[in-house]
Amino acid sequence: MVLNRLTFCWLAVVTIFLSDVSYSSVGRFRDVFNANMLLKSWRRKAEEQRVRLFDRLPQNIESKYTTPQVIVNRGYTSETHHVTTDDGYILEIHRIPPKGTAKKVVFLQHGVLQSSGTWLVNPSSRSLAILLAEQSYDVWLGNFRGNKYSRKHATLNPNSDEYWKFSWDQIGNYDIPSVINYILKTTGQSKLSYVGHSLGCGVFFIAMIKHPDLNAKIELMIALSPLSSFANFNAIFRALTPFTDPIENFLRLLRTRVFLDSEVAGDRLFDIACEQTYSQARFCREVFILVCGPNRKNLDPALIPLMNANFMTGTSVAVIAQFAQNYNAGETFQAYDYGTEGNLQKYGSTKPFEYDLTKITAPIYVFSGAVDRIVTAKDVDWLLTKLRNLKGSTRFNEYNHLDFIWGTDVKERLYDKVLDLLSSS
């Protein structure tokens, strides 16, 4: 701590008065008292400075970087590609081209409200994207329509209501097939391996069901905490699911288009509330844990700024509503519910149709977590009974929903197994 000029003068005065200079007992008492108060104040301020100094989170420049910038900062080449879907959405996807001859093509698809950068939150030593690139895989990172990288359209304005009229169904029916076919055409390969997390798995299932020919283009699908049935969802927001319709109607009334987009105000909120000190970061980690499941020791609070930079990147109200709809529907994996009249117009039935998971023929390996509150073990067990080309399943007793992408032990526990599966497929 640096002493300011006033403090230094006061200490000098105290030193003089505590010397052998003769002065009255009243004066002695007064000055000793003042000196003690000054020293206590100095110690308190020094302690406050020490706490602020040692509690402050280290600045990580990558929290301000785009995904391509992070890739370059990690020492790799980055490419940005744009894919236009059949319904006009322009998706930005990111590539880490192989060093030398590529082993295979691997496509990584993030979950809801995230972005391609979610695979680069962890340090390179435990980032799946970097681990794959280091082993000469041709790595592609997807972005859902509507997130901060994929907010363009051939004809629609992203500020219009029409742009945001999409749910899981459109992402699975349009985005995933378009991206897979684009990657295969660009690389000249006939197959790729797909790694998905959460909704990144759910939309894959939709794509394979709606487009059966795609199954033959998948060498292996690796499902991390895969979304299908949502019947046993056990996070704190479960209390809101009975009110899905009135909440959605209210948001429409307010003309809410993009949902949970941190670029609106959330970046500033995260910066103030989560990213200044370790104490704040640990508090925000507790919020993640409350929603996603226990195992707090496996999330490094120093990474909170990078987590926040790739979280709440925006989606439609309908995408979020479909989670609640599937929870309310029980053990099923169903399309978006437009209400009785809307369903009759859309599906020719009063209820939304159920996706038949038994029609998926692509080979799939599943990893799940026993304490995951978002995609619960019970819901994954239901999924496992539906998959006809299941190549295996591993459950980690301690894993919550985020451990699969941001865990500190994810390299040894999970990614080494993923790499083995990819090399042997």
The 8 nearest C-alpha neighbors of each residue, nearest first, counted from 0:
[[1, 2, 45, 48, 49, 44, 3, 46],
 [0, 2, 3, 45, 4, 6, 7, 48],
 [3, 1, 6, 7, 0, 4, 5, 41],
 [2, 4, 6, 5, 1, 7, 8, 0],
 [5, 3, 7, 6, 8, 2, 9, 1],
 [6, 4, 8, 7, 3, 9, 2, 10],
 [7, 5, 9, 8, 3, 4, 2, 10],
 [6, 8, 4, 10, 5, 9, 11, 2],
 [9, 7, 11, 5, 10, 6, 12, 4],
 [8, 10, 12, 6, 11, 7, 13, 5],
 [9, 11, 13, 7, 8, 12, 14, 6],
 [10, 12, 8, 14, 9, 13, 7, 15],
 [13, 11, 9, 15, 14, 10, 8, 16],
 [14, 12, 10, 16, 15, 11, 34, 17],
 [13, 15, 11, 17, 12, 16, 10, 18],
 [16, 14, 12, 18, 17, 13, 11, 20],
 [17, 15, 13, 18, 14, 12, 20, 30],
 [16, 18, 14, 15, 13, 19, 31, 20],
 [17, 19, 15, 16, 20, 14, 21, 13],
 [20, 18, 21, 17, 16, 15, 22, 14],
 [21, 19, 18, 22, 16, 15, 17, 23],
 [22, 20, 19, 23, 18, 16, 27, 24],
 [21, 23, 20, 26, 27, 24, 16, 25],
 [24, 22, 26, 25, 27, 21, 28, 29],
 [23, 25, 27, 26, 28, 22, 29, 21],
 [26, 24, 28, 23, 27, 29, 22, 30],
 [25, 27, 29, 23, 24, 28, 30, 22],
 [26, 28, 24, 30, 25, 29, 31, 23],
 [29, 27, 25, 31, 26, 30, 32, 24],
 [30, 28, 26, 32, 27, 31, 25, 33],
 [29, 31, 33, 32, 27, 28, 34, 26],
 [32, 30, 34, 28, 33, 29, 27, 35],
 [31, 33, 29, 35, 30, 34, 28, 36],
 [34, 32, 30, 36, 31, 35, 37, 29],
 [33, 35, 31, 37, 32, 36, 13, 30],
 [36, 34, 38, 32, 37, 33, 39, 31],
 [37, 35, 33, 39, 34, 38, 40, 32],
 [36, 38, 34, 40, 35, 39, 33, 41],
 [37, 39, 41, 35, 40, 36, 42, 34],
 [40, 38, 42, 36, 41, 37, 43, 35],
 [39, 41, 37, 43, 38, 42, 36, 44],
 [40, 42, 38, 44, 39, 43, 45, 37],
 [41, 43, 45, 39, 40, 44, 46, 38],
 [44, 42, 46, 40, 45, 41, 39, 47],
 [43, 45, 47, 41, 46, 42, 48, 40],
 [44, 46, 42, 48, 43, 47, 41, 49],
 [45, 47, 49, 43, 44, 48, 42, 50],
 [48, 46, 44, 50, 49, 45, 51, 43],
 [47, 49, 45, 51, 46, 50, 52, 44],
 [48, 50, 46, 52, 47, 51, 53, 45],
 [51, 49, 47, 53, 52, 48, 54, 46],
 [50, 52, 48, 54, 49, 53, 55, 47],
 [51, 53, 49, 50, 54, 55, 48, 47],
 [52, 54, 50, 55, 51, 49, 56, 48],
 [55, 53, 51, 276, 277, 50, 52, 56],
 [54, 56, 276, 53, 52, 51, 277, 275],
 [55, 57, 276, 277, 275, 58, 301, 54],
 [58, 56, 59, 55, 301, 276, 275, 277],
 [57, 59, 60, 56, 62, 304, 55, 61],
 [60, 58, 61, 62, 57, 304, 305, 63],
 [59, 61, 62, 63, 58, 64, 69, 305],
 [62, 60, 64, 63, 59, 69, 305, 65],
 [61, 63, 305, 60, 64, 308, 304, 59],
 [64, 62, 61, 60, 65, 308, 59, 305],
 [65, 63, 61, 68, 62, 69, 66, 60],
 [64, 66, 68, 67, 69, 63, 116, 61],
 [65, 67, 116, 69, 68, 70, 64, 115],
 [68, 66, 70, 69, 77, 65, 71, 93],
 [69, 67, 71, 65, 66, 70, 64, 72],
 [70, 68, 72, 66, 71, 67, 61, 64],
 [69, 71, 67, 73, 68, 72, 75, 77],
 [70, 72, 75, 74, 68, 73, 69, 76],
 [71, 73, 69, 74, 70, 68, 75, 61],
 [74, 72, 70, 71, 75, 69, 123, 129],
 [75, 73, 71, 72, 70, 76, 69, 77],
 [76, 74, 71, 70, 73, 77, 95, 72],
 [75, 77, 71, 95, 96, 70, 78, 74],
 [78, 76, 95, 67, 94, 70, 71, 75],
 [77, 79, 94, 93, 95, 80, 76, 67],
 [78, 80, 93, 92, 94, 77, 91, 81],
 [81, 79, 92, 91, 93, 78, 82, 94],
 [80, 82, 91, 90, 92, 89, 83, 79],
 [81, 83, 90, 89, 84, 91, 178, 80],
 [84, 82, 89, 88, 87, 90, 81, 85],
 [83, 85, 87, 88, 86, 177, 173, 174],
 [84, 86, 87, 173, 83, 177, 88, 174],
 [87, 85, 84, 88, 173, 83, 153, 152],
 [86, 88, 153, 84, 152, 85, 83, 89],
 [89, 87, 152, 84, 83, 86, 151, 90],
 [90, 88, 83, 151, 152, 82, 149, 81],
 [91, 89, 149, 82, 81, 144, 83, 88],
 [90, 92, 81, 149, 148, 80, 142, 82],
 [93, 91, 141, 80, 140, 142, 79, 81],
 [94, 92, 79, 140, 139, 78, 80, 141],
 [95, 93, 139, 78, 138, 77, 96, 140],
 [94, 96, 138, 77, 76, 137, 139, 97],
 [97, 95, 137, 94, 138, 76, 98, 77],
 [98, 96, 135, 137, 101, 136, 99, 132],
 [97, 99, 135, 100, 96, 101, 132, 133],
 [98, 100, 97, 101, 135, 96, 102, 136],
 [101, 99, 102, 98, 97, 135, 136, 137],
 [102, 100, 136, 135, 97, 103, 137, 99],
 [101, 103, 136, 135, 100, 104, 137, 134],
 [104, 102, 136, 101, 137, 105, 191, 192],
 [103, 105, 137, 191, 136, 138, 192, 106],
 [106, 104, 192, 138, 191, 193, 137, 139],
 [105, 107, 139, 193, 140, 138, 194, 192],
 [108, 106, 194, 140, 195, 193, 139, 141],
 [109, 107, 195, 141, 199, 140, 194, 106],
 [110, 108, 199, 196, 114, 113, 195, 115],
 [111, 109, 198, 199, 197, 196, 113, 112],
 [110, 112, 113, 198, 109, 197, 199, 314],
 [113, 111, 311, 312, 313, 310, 314, 110],
 [112, 114, 310, 309, 111, 312, 110, 311],
 [115, 113, 116, 142, 309, 117, 109, 312],
 [114, 116, 140, 117, 142, 141, 109, 118],
 [117, 115, 66, 119, 118, 114, 309, 120],
 [116, 118, 119, 115, 120, 309, 114, 113],
 [117, 119, 116, 120, 128, 126, 127, 115],
 [120, 118, 116, 117, 121, 126, 128, 122],
 [121, 119, 117, 305, 118, 306, 122, 116],
 [120, 122, 126, 119, 125, 405, 123, 118],
 [123, 121, 124, 125, 126, 120, 119, 129],
 [124, 122, 126, 125, 129, 121, 130, 73],
 [123, 125, 122, 126, 130, 129, 410, 121],
 [124, 126, 410, 123, 122, 121, 127, 409],
 [127, 125, 123, 121, 129, 128, 119, 122],
 [128, 126, 130, 129, 131, 125, 118, 414],
 [127, 129, 131, 126, 130, 118, 132, 138],
 [130, 128, 132, 131, 126, 127, 123, 133],
 [131, 129, 127, 133, 132, 128, 126, 134],
 [132, 130, 134, 128, 129, 136, 133, 127],
 [131, 133, 129, 135, 136, 134, 130, 97],
 [132, 134, 130, 131, 135, 129, 136, 98],
 [133, 135, 131, 132, 136, 130, 102, 97],
 [136, 134, 97, 132, 101, 133, 98, 102],
 [135, 137, 102, 132, 103, 101, 131, 97],
 [136, 138, 104, 97, 96, 101, 103, 105],
 [139, 137, 95, 105, 94, 136, 106, 104],
 [140, 138, 94, 106, 93, 107, 105, 95],
 [139, 141, 107, 93, 115, 92, 106, 94],
 [140, 142, 92, 108, 115, 107, 139, 93],
 [143, 141, 114, 115, 92, 91, 149, 144],
 [144, 142, 146, 145, 149, 141, 170, 90],
 [143, 145, 149, 146, 90, 150, 142, 88],
 [144, 146, 150, 314, 149, 313, 143, 147],
 [145, 147, 313, 312, 149, 148, 144, 314],
 [146, 148, 312, 149, 150, 313, 145, 114],
 [149, 147, 146, 91, 150, 142, 90, 114],
 [150, 148, 90, 144, 91, 146, 145, 147],
 [149, 151, 145, 148, 147, 146, 144, 157],
 [152, 150, 89, 149, 88, 157, 153, 90],
 [153, 151, 88, 89, 155, 154, 87, 156],
 [152, 154, 87, 155, 88, 89, 151, 83],
 [155, 153, 152, 156, 87, 88, 151, 162],
 [156, 154, 152, 162, 153, 157, 159, 161],
 [155, 157, 158, 159, 162, 154, 152, 151],
 [158, 156, 159, 162, 155, 150, 151, 152],
 [159, 157, 156, 160, 162, 256, 155, 163],
 [160, 158, 156, 161, 157, 162, 155, 163],
 [161, 159, 162, 163, 256, 158, 164, 254],
 [160, 162, 159, 164, 163, 155, 156, 157],
 [161, 163, 157, 160, 159, 164, 155, 156],
 [164, 162, 315, 161, 160, 165, 256, 257],
 [165, 163, 161, 162, 160, 166, 315, 317],
 [164, 166, 163, 169, 317, 315, 318, 167],
 [165, 167, 318, 317, 168, 169, 170, 335],
 [168, 166, 170, 169, 318, 171, 202, 165],
 [167, 169, 171, 166, 170, 172, 334, 205],
 [170, 168, 172, 171, 173, 167, 166, 165],
 [169, 171, 174, 167, 173, 168, 172, 202],
 [172, 170, 202, 206, 205, 168, 169, 175],
 [171, 173, 169, 206, 170, 168, 209, 174],
 [174, 172, 170, 169, 171, 176, 84, 175],
 [175, 173, 170, 177, 176, 171, 84, 178],
 [174, 176, 178, 177, 171, 173, 179, 206],
 [177, 175, 179, 178, 174, 173, 180, 206],
 [178, 176, 174, 180, 175, 179, 84, 181],
 [177, 179, 181, 175, 180, 176, 182, 174],
 [180, 178, 176, 182, 181, 177, 175, 183],
 [179, 181, 183, 177, 178, 182, 184, 176],
 [182, 180, 178, 184, 179, 183, 185, 177],
 [183, 181, 185, 179, 184, 180, 186, 178],
 [184, 182, 188, 180, 186, 185, 181, 187],
 [183, 185, 181, 187, 182, 186, 180, 188],
 [186, 184, 182, 183, 187, 181, 188, 180],
 [187, 185, 183, 188, 184, 182, 104, 181],
 [188, 186, 184, 183, 185, 189, 182, 190],
 [187, 189, 183, 186, 190, 184, 191, 104],
 [188, 190, 183, 216, 187, 191, 184, 217],
 [191, 189, 216, 217, 188, 218, 183, 192],
 [192, 190, 104, 217, 218, 105, 216, 193],
 [191, 193, 105, 219, 218, 217, 220, 106],
 [192, 194, 220, 106, 105, 107, 221, 219],
 [195, 193, 221, 107, 220, 222, 106, 108],
 [196, 194, 199, 108, 200, 222, 107, 223],
 [195, 197, 223, 199, 110, 109, 200, 224],
 [196, 198, 225, 226, 110, 224, 199, 200],
 [199, 197, 201, 110, 200, 226, 111, 202],
 [198, 200, 195, 110, 196, 108, 197, 109],
 [201, 199, 195, 203, 198, 225, 197, 202],
 [200, 202, 198, 226, 204, 203, 199, 227],
 [201, 203, 171, 205, 204, 200, 199, 198],
 [204, 202, 200, 206, 201, 205, 171, 207],
 [203, 205, 201, 207, 202, 206, 208, 200],
 [206, 204, 202, 171, 208, 203, 207, 209],
 [207, 205, 171, 203, 209, 172, 204, 208],
 [206, 208, 210, 204, 211, 205, 209, 214],
 [209, 207, 205, 206, 210, 211, 359, 358],
 [210, 208, 206, 207, 205, 211, 172, 171],
 [209, 211, 207, 212, 208, 206, 213, 172],
 [212, 210, 213, 207, 208, 214, 209, 359],
 [213, 211, 214, 210, 215, 216, 207, 209],
 [214, 212, 216, 211, 215, 210, 207, 217],
 [213, 215, 361, 216, 212, 217, 211, 207],
 [214, 216, 213, 217, 212, 361, 190, 218],
 [217, 215, 190, 213, 214, 189, 218, 191],
 [218, 216, 191, 190, 219, 214, 215, 192],
 [217, 219, 192, 191, 190, 216, 424, 220],
 [220, 218, 192, 362, 217, 363, 193, 221],
 [219, 221, 363, 193, 192, 194, 362, 222],
 [220, 222, 194, 364, 363, 365, 193, 219],
 [221, 223, 365, 195, 225, 200, 366, 194],
 [224, 222, 196, 366, 225, 195, 367, 365],
 [223, 225, 367, 197, 196, 366, 374, 222],
 [226, 224, 197, 200, 223, 222, 196, 201],
 [225, 227, 201, 197, 198, 200, 374, 228],
 [228, 226, 332, 201, 229, 225, 382, 378],
 [227, 229, 332, 331, 330, 378, 230, 226],
 [228, 230, 326, 232, 325, 231, 227, 378],
 [229, 231, 326, 329, 330, 228, 232, 378],
 [232, 230, 229, 233, 378, 375, 377, 326],
 [231, 233, 373, 229, 230, 372, 234, 375],
 [234, 232, 372, 231, 373, 237, 235, 375],
 [233, 235, 290, 372, 236, 237, 232, 373],
 [234, 236, 237, 290, 238, 233, 289, 239],
 [237, 235, 238, 234, 239, 240, 290, 233],
 [236, 238, 239, 235, 240, 234, 233, 232],
 [237, 239, 236, 240, 235, 241, 242, 234],
 [240, 238, 237, 242, 236, 241, 243, 323],
 [239, 241, 323, 243, 242, 237, 238, 327],
 [242, 240, 243, 239, 238, 327, 323, 244],
 [241, 243, 240, 239, 245, 244, 246, 238],
 [242, 244, 246, 240, 241, 245, 247, 323],
 [243, 245, 247, 246, 242, 248, 241, 320],
 [246, 244, 248, 247, 242, 243, 249, 250],
 [247, 245, 249, 243, 248, 244, 242, 250],
 [246, 248, 250, 244, 249, 245, 243, 251],
 [249, 247, 245, 251, 246, 250, 244, 252],
 [248, 250, 252, 246, 251, 247, 245, 253],
 [251, 249, 253, 247, 255, 252, 248, 254],
 [250, 252, 254, 248, 253, 249, 255, 247],
 [253, 251, 249, 254, 250, 248, 255, 247],
 [252, 254, 250, 251, 255, 249, 248, 256],
 [255, 253, 251, 252, 256, 250, 160, 249],
 [256, 254, 250, 253, 251, 257, 258, 252],
 [255, 257, 163, 254, 160, 315, 258, 316],
 [258, 256, 315, 314, 313, 255, 260, 316],
 [257, 259, 314, 315, 316, 313, 260, 256],
 [260, 258, 311, 313, 261, 257, 314, 312],
 [259, 261, 313, 312, 311, 262, 258, 263],
 [262, 260, 265, 266, 311, 263, 264, 312],
 [261, 263, 260, 264, 266, 265, 312, 147],
 [262, 264, 261, 260, 265, 266, 259, 267],
 [265, 263, 266, 262, 261, 267, 268, 260],
 [264, 266, 261, 268, 267, 269, 262, 263],
 [267, 265, 269, 261, 268, 264, 262, 270],
 [266, 268, 270, 265, 269, 264, 271, 261],
 [267, 269, 265, 271, 270, 266, 272, 264],
 [270, 268, 266, 272, 273, 267, 271, 265],
 [269, 271, 274, 267, 268, 273, 272, 266],
 [270, 272, 268, 269, 273, 267, 274, 275],
 [273, 271, 269, 270, 268, 279, 274, 275],
 [274, 272, 279, 280, 269, 270, 283, 271],
 [273, 275, 270, 304, 276, 280, 272, 271],
 [276, 274, 56, 55, 273, 271, 279, 270],
 [277, 275, 55, 56, 54, 279, 278, 274],
 [276, 278, 280, 54, 279, 56, 55, 281],
 [279, 277, 281, 276, 280, 282, 54, 273],
 [280, 278, 273, 282, 276, 277, 281, 283],
 [279, 281, 273, 277, 283, 300, 282, 278],
 [280, 282, 284, 278, 279, 283, 300, 277],
 [283, 281, 279, 285, 284, 280, 278, 286],
 [284, 282, 286, 280, 285, 281, 273, 279],
 [283, 285, 281, 287, 286, 282, 280, 288],
 [286, 284, 288, 282, 283, 287, 289, 281],
 [285, 287, 283, 289, 284, 288, 290, 282],
 [288, 286, 284, 290, 285, 289, 291, 283],
 [289, 287, 285, 292, 291, 286, 293, 290],
 [288, 290, 286, 287, 291, 292, 285, 235],
 [291, 289, 234, 287, 288, 235, 292, 286],
 [290, 292, 372, 288, 400, 287, 373, 399],
 [291, 293, 399, 288, 372, 371, 370, 289],
 [294, 292, 288, 295, 399, 370, 291, 289],
 [295, 293, 296, 297, 397, 398, 399, 292],
 [296, 294, 297, 298, 293, 288, 284, 285],
 [297, 295, 294, 298, 299, 407, 406, 293],
 [296, 298, 406, 407, 295, 294, 299, 408],
 [299, 297, 406, 296, 295, 407, 300, 405],
 [298, 300, 301, 302, 297, 407, 296, 303],
 [301, 299, 302, 280, 303, 281, 298, 284],
 [300, 302, 299, 303, 56, 277, 280, 57],
 [303, 301, 300, 305, 304, 299, 306, 120],
 [302, 304, 306, 300, 305, 301, 307, 280],
 [305, 303, 307, 306, 302, 274, 62, 308],
 [306, 304, 62, 308, 302, 307, 303, 120],
 [307, 305, 303, 309, 308, 304, 120, 310],
 [306, 308, 310, 304, 309, 305, 303, 269],
 [309, 307, 305, 306, 62, 310, 304, 63],
 [310, 308, 307, 113, 306, 117, 114, 116],
 [309, 311, 113, 307, 312, 308, 112, 306],
 [312, 310, 112, 260, 261, 259, 313, 113],
 [311, 313, 260, 146, 112, 310, 147, 113],
 [314, 312, 260, 146, 259, 311, 112, 258],
 [313, 315, 145, 258, 257, 146, 112, 318],
 [316, 314, 257, 317, 318, 258, 163, 256],
 [315, 317, 319, 318, 258, 320, 257, 256],
 [316, 318, 320, 166, 315, 319, 321, 165],
 [319, 317, 166, 321, 315, 320, 316, 167],
 [320, 318, 316, 321, 317, 322, 315, 323],
 [321, 319, 317, 323, 322, 318, 316, 324],
 [322, 320, 324, 318, 323, 319, 335, 317],
 [323, 321, 325, 320, 324, 319, 326, 229],
 [324, 322, 326, 240, 320, 321, 325, 327],
 [325, 323, 321, 327, 326, 322, 328, 320],
 [324, 326, 328, 322, 327, 323, 229, 321],
 [327, 325, 230, 229, 323, 324, 328, 329],
 [326, 328, 324, 325, 329, 323, 230, 240],
 [329, 327, 325, 326, 324, 331, 330, 230],
 [330, 328, 230, 327, 326, 331, 325, 229],
 [331, 329, 230, 228, 328, 229, 332, 381],
 [330, 332, 228, 329, 333, 353, 328, 325],
 [333, 331, 228, 227, 353, 354, 325, 330],
 [332, 334, 353, 354, 352, 331, 351, 325],
 [335, 333, 351, 352, 353, 168, 336, 354],
 [334, 336, 321, 337, 351, 333, 166, 168],
 [335, 337, 351, 338, 334, 342, 350, 324],
 [338, 336, 341, 342, 335, 339, 340, 351],
 [339, 337, 341, 336, 340, 342, 349, 350],
 [340, 338, 349, 342, 341, 343, 350, 337],
 [341, 339, 343, 342, 338, 344, 349, 337],
 [340, 342, 337, 344, 338, 343, 339, 345],
 [343, 341, 345, 339, 337, 346, 349, 344],
 [344, 342, 347, 348, 340, 349, 341, 346],
 [343, 345, 341, 342, 347, 346, 340, 348],
 [344, 346, 342, 343, 341, 347, 348, 337],
 [345, 347, 342, 348, 343, 344, 351, 352],
 [348, 346, 343, 344, 345, 342, 349, 350],
 [349, 347, 343, 346, 350, 342, 351, 344],
 [348, 350, 339, 343, 342, 351, 340, 347],
 [349, 351, 348, 342, 352, 339, 336, 338],
 [352, 350, 336, 334, 342, 335, 333, 353],
 [353, 351, 334, 333, 350, 354, 346, 348],
 [352, 354, 333, 332, 355, 334, 351, 331],
 [353, 355, 333, 332, 356, 352, 205, 334],
 [354, 356, 357, 358, 353, 208, 332, 359],
 [355, 357, 358, 385, 359, 354, 386, 204],
 [356, 358, 385, 355, 386, 359, 387, 360],
 [359, 357, 356, 355, 208, 360, 387, 207],
 [358, 360, 357, 356, 361, 207, 208, 386],
 [359, 361, 388, 214, 358, 362, 387, 357],
 [362, 360, 214, 359, 217, 363, 388, 215],
 [363, 361, 388, 219, 389, 220, 390, 360],
 [364, 362, 220, 389, 390, 221, 219, 361],
 [363, 365, 221, 391, 390, 392, 389, 222],
 [366, 364, 392, 222, 221, 223, 393, 391],
 [365, 367, 393, 223, 392, 394, 224, 222],
 [368, 366, 224, 394, 223, 395, 393, 365],
 [369, 367, 398, 395, 371, 394, 399, 370],
 [368, 370, 396, 376, 371, 395, 398, 397],
 [371, 369, 399, 368, 292, 398, 372, 397],
 [370, 372, 399, 400, 375, 292, 368, 373],
 [373, 371, 233, 291, 292, 234, 375, 374],
 [374, 372, 232, 371, 375, 291, 234, 233],
 [375, 373, 371, 372, 226, 224, 232, 378],
 [376, 374, 371, 378, 377, 372, 373, 232],
 [375, 377, 379, 369, 378, 380, 368, 374],
 [378, 376, 380, 375, 379, 381, 231, 374],
 [379, 377, 381, 375, 380, 376, 228, 231],
 [378, 380, 382, 376, 381, 377, 383, 375],
 [381, 379, 377, 383, 378, 382, 376, 384],
 [380, 382, 378, 379, 384, 383, 377, 385],
 [383, 381, 379, 385, 380, 384, 378, 227],
 [382, 384, 380, 385, 381, 386, 379, 389],
 [383, 385, 382, 381, 386, 380, 387, 379],
 [386, 384, 382, 357, 383, 356, 387, 381],
 [385, 387, 357, 383, 389, 388, 384, 356],
 [388, 386, 357, 389, 385, 360, 359, 358],
 [387, 389, 362, 386, 360, 390, 363, 361],
 [390, 388, 363, 391, 386, 387, 362, 364],
 [391, 389, 364, 363, 388, 362, 392, 365],
 [392, 390, 364, 389, 365, 393, 363, 366],
 [391, 393, 365, 366, 364, 394, 390, 389],
 [394, 392, 366, 365, 367, 395, 391, 364],
 [393, 395, 367, 368, 366, 396, 369, 392],
 [396, 394, 368, 398, 397, 369, 367, 393],
 [395, 397, 369, 398, 368, 394, 370, 367],
 [398, 396, 395, 370, 294, 369, 368, 399],
 [399, 397, 368, 395, 402, 396, 370, 369],
 [400, 398, 371, 292, 370, 368, 402, 401],
 [399, 401, 371, 291, 402, 373, 224, 403],
 [402, 400, 403, 399, 404, 405, 291, 406],
 [401, 403, 406, 405, 404, 399, 398, 400],
 [404, 402, 401, 405, 406, 409, 223, 400],
 [403, 405, 402, 401, 406, 118, 117, 409],
 [406, 404, 402, 401, 121, 403, 407, 298],
 [407, 405, 402, 409, 297, 298, 408, 404],
 [406, 408, 297, 409, 298, 405, 299, 125],
 [409, 407, 406, 410, 411, 412, 297, 125],
 [410, 408, 406, 412, 413, 411, 407, 414],
 [409, 411, 414, 125, 408, 413, 412, 415],
 [410, 412, 409, 415, 408, 413, 414, 416],
 [413, 411, 409, 410, 408, 414, 415, 416],
 [414, 412, 409, 416, 415, 410, 411, 417],
 [413, 415, 410, 417, 416, 418, 409, 411],
 [414, 416, 418, 417, 413, 411, 410, 419],
 [417, 415, 419, 414, 413, 418, 420, 412],
 [418, 416, 414, 420, 419, 415, 421, 413],
 [417, 419, 421, 415, 416, 420, 414, 422],
 [420, 418, 416, 422, 417, 421, 423, 415],
 [421, 419, 417, 423, 418, 422, 424, 416],
 [422, 420, 418, 424, 419, 423, 417, 219],
 [421, 423, 419, 420, 424, 418, 102, 417],
 [422, 424, 420, 421, 419, 418, 417, 219],
 [423, 421, 422, 420, 219, 218, 419, 192]]
